Structures are given as C-alpha cells and as structure tokens.
C-alpha cells in the first residue's frame, strides 16, 4: 500500500486573561522540528498469471480391423502333372472321402479352368483391396499343386474370414449355359446356414445385374444346394462356390476366354461380396 507524507504541525498556545483583564500575549511557541517524510513503499509486483493447464492430448481411436475375405481360385496349374497327389483321398466333411483335387475343365480350344479362376480371382482381389478389404488366397500362383479341398474348406477359419468365395467354371454339356452359386446343404455348421445363403444371394444378384444368365441346367434361381462339395462342407465361415459359366458351351467359352469378360465376372463377384460385407 502506498503511505502519504506526514506534515509537521506548529501549535501556538493562547492564554486568555481573566474577566476584565488585559490580554496577556502567549509566549512564542518554538517551532517543532519538521517530521521527515516516510520512505515510499515500492509497489507490489503484480502476480504473474497462472500458466494455463495444458489440454489433455486427444486419445487416438484405433481404426477398426478391415474385413477379411478368402478367395479360392479353383484347381491349380500343376495338378495335371501330379495325379498321385491330387487323387489321394481326403475327408469330404460328411463322413466320406473325396479326391484331394482335380485338374478342372477347359474350353474346346484348350483354355483351362485353373487359368480362368486364377485370373478372375486376381481381379476380384484388386477390387476388394481397393475397397479396404484384406484378401487371402488359397494358393499363391497358378503353377502349384492343390491344396486339397479339405484344406481349402478350412481356409476361412484359418484366416478368421468374414466370407469365402470359391471361383470355378463348369464343364457340362455344350447346350447348357449360365452361372450358379453352390452352398453346403444341409448345413453342417451355423455359418453354412443363413449367412452362407445371404452371401450366395448377394453374389447371385450381382451376377444377374452384370448381365450373366442363370443356369438352365442345375439349381433353382441360380442357387445350387450341394452336399458333395468338400470345400463347402468343411467351412466354418460363410462360404459359397461360383460356377461362372459352362466352358463347354461355345458362347460361354468365348466369354471366359475374353479378358474384358473376365473383368466383368470379377467385378460382379466383388460387388456381391461387398454387398454381403455391408
């Protein structure tokens, strides 16, 4: 606090005479020594403002894991040269056995199913990855042997997949045409029931939207419930098998042999998978 200066005061005493007497002058008062002014008190330093409390760093929300899809390109390029390996019996998932794998079919001009399925699967993979899906393939190339159908059927569980789609083409009579989607029936696991049917319907509808006709020789409304496909019987994740076309039909042989039409097949399959995942 600030303190004001103290000013000295000189006091004069006045003596009054008694009644009727003359005034007696008061003796001169001596001047008091002046009081020295007090030293000024320095102002208090202003209290510095408190430092603001830093806001807590935002907690990053971890990104959700991407969905996982297993693509199973049917057959393999080395199967034909290894009959002993692909003919050995493996469990079929219903108490019996099946051959480990087969060579697959081909067009009359010699374009093989294994090459078609590998090419289409690669195109589906690229489309799914562009949409943020993690893709796992059951075989790394088109030059190996197998894997066996029971291993392919368990691939969805091994990858903790949200969906599994096996890509094939059929080898039926030349007059037969159209695609169909196979699913395990009767279901052996919960995922082979409602979820697999939802996946089958999504892929079926996408194939129709792309202009591919329903099969006119197998299944109903392009859906084919099957109990003889080990790759479906072993599944514990929603799994379907797409027979894209009949490679023995001349018109459909031209489709599967065309790069542009293989892209159409791939885009349709990818669209169906993405619809299911949503």
PyMOL commands that set and color helices and strands:
alter all, ss='L'
color gray80, all
select helices_A, chain A and resi 79-81+83-87+113-130+149-158+190-192+194-209+230-233+250-256+259-277
alter helices_A, ss='H'
color red, helices_A
select strands_A, chain A and resi 68-73+89-91+97-99+134-137+163-170+180-184+223-226+239-246
alter strands_A, ss='S'
color yellow, strands_A
deselect
rebuild
show_as cartoon
